[in-house]
Amino acid sequence: MLHKLAEAAKLYLQDRKWVDKPEWDHEDEERLRSFLKTDTGKKLKAYLLNLTLTYNAEAVQAENNLEKSCGWASGFAGAVSTLDALAQPDRIYKAEPEGDDGSDLERYRP
């Protein structure tokens, strides 16, 4: 059991590299967001949501290969979340405004 855990940790910690990672810009966000608002896009989102729920339910009920079932459900949910994130404008959160040196802490008071 510990041997499997050590192997899994080793694989997890390996440096994963993108292969031919495409640039994703504002125009791509707009196109995907527009598509997801169409009837076909709405059907696709409902389909993916139902598959996510199905895989999660199957993982919870799995008596054999629990790790595989949970991994599959988690991976699928992650892929669906990535699609949602790619459709969001300004998906990169900026904690501080540009040029902020952090000296104005008053804005954080409740």
Order of alpha helices (4+ residues) and beta strands (2+ residues): alpha-alpha-alpha-alpha
